[in-house]
Amino acid sequence: MAQFIEFIGNHWILSTLWVGLVAALALHRNKTSGESVSAQQAVMLINRSNAIVLDIRDKKDFDSGHVVDAVHIPMTKLSARVTELDKHKADPVIVACRLGSQSIDAVKVLKSAGFTQVLRLSGGMTEWRAQGLPLVQ
């Protein structure tokens, strides 16, 4: 630890640039990843705003449990099958993956396809299960 503090003291410009770069990267990732919603907010959007849930997990995970009426398009096939969702462009689309991190890429694909209300399920299906919300198997 003492060497780390000494390094920062000797190379404070380099250390400051590194911290600034990490902060800028985090801000950029947060800005481009889309808005996230909690599981409870997702339930409210589904019930009140006709939101649809897009599950991008693979078939095995989807079959083990998914949100009622969720649309299943694996992330690997999303770019090719995004036109299947065209009828939902005006509705909020909640993207669900296993842990909430893979949905960032799906949000980018959907936004580039013209979807305006695309949201990520924070914590993914793991959080959904942890809160005891209903699943279809």
ABEGO torsion letter per residue (X at the ends): XAAAAAAAAABAAAAAAAAAAAAAAAAAAAAAAEBBBBAAAAAAAAAAAGBBBBBABBAAAAAAEBBBGBBBBBAAAAAAAAAAAAAAAABBBBBBBAAGAAAAAAAAAAAAAGBABBBBBBGEAAAAAAAGBBBBX
